Amino acid sequence: MKTKQFMASLNHKLKILTVVCLLMFSISGMAAKRNIYQIKIYTLENAQQEQGIDKYLKEAFIPAMHRAGISKVGVYKPVEEDENAGKLMCVFIPFKSIDEFEKLESKLSEDRQYKFVPRQ
C-alpha cells in the first residue's frame, strides 16, 4: 500500500513539475535572453508542517530573496479540491543568469536577517 501511495505522490509531483517546466520554457522562448529557474518542491506530512513552511517562506525566505535582488518568487499549493492539497508546496525562483543563481547561497549566508530566523 505504501508503494502505491508513494507512486501516486510521485506521479502528482511529476505532473506539477511538467507543467512548471512547460511554463518555464514558454516564458524563456518569448524573451531574447534566457533566464535560469529553480524549482523547490516541499512534501508536507501534516498541517503543522504546512504552517511552518508558510511562515518560513513568508517571513524569512521571500524577504531574503527580495534583499538578494530577486523580486519575483512564486509559491504554489494545490487547491483544496485536489487530493494532494496540503501535501505539496512548490517554490518557483527566476534568476537573470547562472551567475545570480550560483551567488545566491553566499548572499543568503551573509544576510543576517535571514540567517537568524528560527525555522520549524
N, C-alpha and C positions, 0 to 999 in steps of 0.2 A: 504494500500500500504506500509506503514512504517513497519508493521508487516512482510510482505513478504520480504522486504529488510533486515530487522533485521535477519530473519530466514536464508536467503541466506548468509549473512555475518557470522552468527554463524556456519552454515554448512561448510563454507570455512575454518574458524578458526579451527574447529574440524578436518577437513582433514589434515591441516598443523600439528596440534598437534599430530594426529595419526601417521603421517609419522615420525615426530621427535621422538616420543616415541618408535616406532619400531626401528629406527636407534639407539636410546639410549640403548634399551635392547639388540640389536645385538652386539653393541660395548661392553657393560658390560659383556655379555656372553663370549666374547673372552678373557677377562682379568681374571687373577687368583683372583685379589681382585676387589671389586666393587667400582665404583665411584658414586658420587651424582651429579645430574644435575638440574639446574634451567633454566626454560624457561620463558622469559618475552615476552609478546605479546603487541605491541603498535598498537592501531587502530587510524589511521590518517584521518582527515577530509579534508585536503587540502594540496597543495604543500608547503605552508609556514610552516605548522606543520612538514611535512616530512623533510624539510631543517633544521628546528630547532632540531629535534631528531637526524638527521645525524650529525650535528655539535656537539651536546652534547655527542653522542656516540664516535665520532672520537677524540674530543679534551679533554673530561673530563672522561667519564665512562671507556672506554677501557684502557687509560693510568693508571687510578686508579686501575683497575683490575690487570694490569701488576705490578704495585708497590706493590699490595697486594699479589703477588706471583702466580696469575692466568694468565698464559701466553697465553692460547688459549681461545678466546671468539669469537663465531660465530655470525654474523649479517646476517639475510636473509630477502630478499624482493621479492615479486612476480615479475615475468618477465613482461615486458610491454604488451605482448600479453594477459596476464591474465586480466579479467575484474576488479579484485581487486587490480591491480597494483597501488602502491602509497597509498593504504589504510591500509595495514598491514605491520608490521615490527616485526620480531622475533629475539630475542637475546638468544643465547644458551650458558650457562656458566657451564663448568665442574668443579667439586670440587673433591679433592682427598679423602675427608672424610666429615662426617656430622659436625665434629668439625670445619673444614675450612669454611663450609657454615655458621655455627652459628656465627663465629667470623667476618664475612665479614662486617656487618653493623658497628661494632665498629672500624674496620680498616678504613672504609670509613669516619667515623666521625672524626677520628684522622688525616686524610690525608688533610693537609692544601691546597694543590694544587687542590684537588677535591672539597673540601668544599666551596671554594670561586669562583668557576667558575660560571658565570651567566648562568642560564638555561632559555630557552624560552618555 
